């Protein structure tokens, strides 16, 4: 059943769901780094990173950084080795840019640039070194990647051996030296890393287990090594996966149950690494999954509907028997949409398909409903790609009248 109301403590309050004039407006960057460009992350001060396809049929893609608050020029970032490709995927609040590059031997390595000195050579995230005794005569790993970055630029990722078995590793901000986090070659993967006000970062992991599914874990440094804590499963669940973690060490994920047509997959929220999770049970009995959460602990959720589409909502985890949810309604005439980001202030970024079959970038809040931004440059298609965690900025792509992909940003009201 597709829900159409905001439910707070069991009281139905209908949202507007209308597309109205938006105080925000897309603005392109003053200079681009390629022919077709898209932003991929934006931090709380508006610093933006992305990737461009160059004006060439043979050249590599171009990773870039730019001041999205001032809509400045995109500055291309250098590669690890001449002529080898790179891409970026995130920027921290202190300006550390993380991505991946190939070296001169075409091996892949996690890579970090400093946005304050974008022309400087990047830092290569080195693989785990060879060992003599523990494990006995283990060769040096051959590749790395980054998977998550926190506000101060610490990176968590994986180091891979010649058989592509991964070990989770941690790189302190500014360093390319790995610290081993998980067991050697255990193929755990990183879901997120936080920056607590005190203590060491929490690294959220998903690890394969002997049952053939996943164990969600949290890693913290204690002394010279890392301690791993399994996140608790809710009653009856076969397994859970963890998705991300806030700076206050709250975690979200999705839990899967036996007989999934009756005991459907549900969004899960852990208030701490040792907490019993809260799960979202909807009155429709539908499957749902946690997509993202903000620092206040409000979760963005996708729910399966009977028409084969998805309904999106926000969920404030609570032990109350009636879930505290707010349904995200699309503008009149639109039945397709995709939500992927929730910022502070419970601002959700989403893309909808209009009644004229154009993609349109929108935001949603419980008070204003869904508010869509007009396109620019004579085109009719636009998409949100990222939002800053503090809800101050949003970045996306507009297709102009010549069908060129143009990177754009906007401050949010």
C-alpha positions, 0 to 999 in steps of 0.5 A, spaced: 500 500 500 502 506 498 502 511 504 500 518 502 500 521 509 505 524 514 504 520 521 507 522 527 505 519 533 499 516 530 496 522 528 496 523 520 498 530 517 497 530 510 503 533 506 502 538 500 507 534 495 506 540 490 512 543 486 512 550 488 517 556 486 524 555 489 528 560 493 534 556 490 537 556 483 542 552 479 549 556 477 554 553 473 561 553 475 565 559 471 570 554 468 569 546 467 575 541 466 572 537 461 566 536 455 561 533 460 562 534 467 558 531 474 559 533 481 560 527 486 561 530 493 560 537 496 562 539 503 559 543 508 563 549 506 561 548 498 567 545 496 565 540 490 569 535 487 567 531 481 569 528 474 569 530 467 569 526 460 574 530 456 573 533 449 577 528 446 576 521 444 582 518 447 584 522 453 582 519 460 577 522 465 579 528 469 577 529 476 577 536 479 575 540 485 572 547 485 569 552 490 561 550 489 559 556 494 562 561 489 561 557 483 569 558 481 573 554 476 574 547 476 581 545 477 584 538 474 587 534 479 594 530 477 594 523 476 599 518 480 603 517 474 603 520 467 597 518 462 594 514 467 587 515 469 584 517 476 577 519 479 574 522 485 568 520 489 569 524 496 571 530 499 572 531 507 570 538 511 577 540 511 579 539 504 582 532 503 579 529 496 579 522 496 579 517 489 582 512 485 588 512 480 592 507 476 600 507 477 605 506 471 603 498 472 596 499 471 595 497 478 589 501 482 590 505 488 586 509 493 589 516 492 588 523 496 589 530 494 589 536 498 584 541 495 588 547 498 594 545 493 590 542 488 596 542 483 601 538 488 602 531 487 597 526 490 598 521 496 598 514 494 594 509 499 600 504 500 598 497 500 599 492 506 607 490 507 610 483 506 610 480 513 616 475 515 612 471 521 605 473 522 602 471 517 608 467 515 612 470 509 606 473 506 607 477 500 606 485 500 599 486 497 598 489 490 592 494 490 588 498 495 582 502 494 578 508 499 571 506 501 569 512 506 572 518 509 571 522 515 570 530 516 578 530 518 580 526 512 581 519 515 580 514 510 578 507 511 578 502 505 581 495 503 588 493 501 588 487 496 593 481 495 595 478 488 588 473 489 584 479 490 583 478 497 581 484 501 583 486 508 580 493 511 585 498 512 585 505 515 589 511 513 590 517 518 589 524 514 595 526 510 598 519 511 599 513 505 601 508 510 596 503 512 594 500 519 590 493 518 583 493 521 580 487 519 583 479 519 588 478 513 584 477 507 577 476 510 574 480 505 570 485 510 568 491 506 568 498 509 561 502 510 563 508 513 567 512 518 566 517 523 569 522 527 567 522 534 568 528 539 572 524 543 576 517 542 578 514 535 574 513 529 568 508 528 569 504 522 563 500 520 564 494 516 560 488 513 564 481 513 562 475 510 561 469 515 560 461 515 553 462 514 554 465 507 551 472 509 554 478 512 556 480 519 555 487 521 561 490 525 564 496 528 572 497 528 575 501 533 583 502 535 585 500 542 592 501 543 596 499 537 591 494 534 583 494 532 577 491 536 571 489 532 564 488 535 559 485 532 552 489 531 546 485 534 541 482 530 534 483 531 530 477 534 528 472 528 533 476 523 538 471 519 543 477 518 543 484 517 548 489 513 550 496 516 550 502 511 553 508 515 555 511 521 554 518 524 559 522 528 555 520 534 556 513 533 549 511 530 548 506 525 543 504 520 542 498 515 537 493 513 536 486 516 533 480 512 529 475 515 527 467 513 521 467 509 522 474 506 515 474 503 512 474 510 518 476 514 520 482 510 527 486 510 526 491 514 530 498 516 535 497 522 537 503 527 543 501 532 543 507 537 550 505 539 555 499 537 552 495 543 545 497 542 539 492 540 537 495 534 530 498 532 527 496 526 522 499 522 515 495 521 510 498 516 502 497 517 502 495 509 507 490 511 512 492 505 519 491 505 523 497 506 531 498 507 535 504 510 538 508 505 542 514 509 541 518 515 543 525 518 547 527 524 541 528 528 539 520 527 533 521 522 533 515 517 531 516 509 528 509 507 525 506 501 519 502 501 516 497 496 509 498 494 504 494 490 505 498 484 512 495 483 515 502 485 518 505 491 515 510 496 520 514 500 520 516 507 524 519 513 524 515 519 525 517 526 527 511 530 523 510 536 521 504 541 514 506 540 509 501 537 507 506 532 513 508 527 514 516 527 515 517 519 514 522 514 512 520 507 515 524 501 510 525 496 512 527 489 509 533 485 502 532 482 503 528 475 509 524 477 509 517 480 517 516 479 522 518 483 529 517 487 531 519 494 538 518 496 541 524 501 538 526 507 542 532 510 541 536 517 534 539 518 531 533 515 532 536 508 532 530 502 535 531 495 531 527 490 530 526 483 523 525 480 520 524 473 515 529 471 509 528 467 512 530 461 518 525 462 523 529 464 528 528 470 527 534 475 532 535 481 528 537 487 528 537 495 523 535 500 522 537 507 516 536 512 514 543 512 515 545 504 514 538 501 517 537 495 520 543 491 523 542 484 528 547 481 527 549 474 533 547 469 537 552 466 541 553 459 535 551 455 535 544 457 529 540 461 533 535 464 536 536 471 538 531 477 541 532 484 547 528 485 550 530 492 548 534 498 552 537 504 551 534 510 549 540 514 544 542 508 547 548 506 549 546 499 546 542 493 550 540 487 547 536 481 547 536 473 543 540 468 543 538 461 543 544 457 540 545 450 546 542 446 545 536 451 551 538 454 552 535 462 553 541 466 555 541 473 551 546 477 551 548 485 546 552 489 545 554 496 539 551 500 534 556 503 
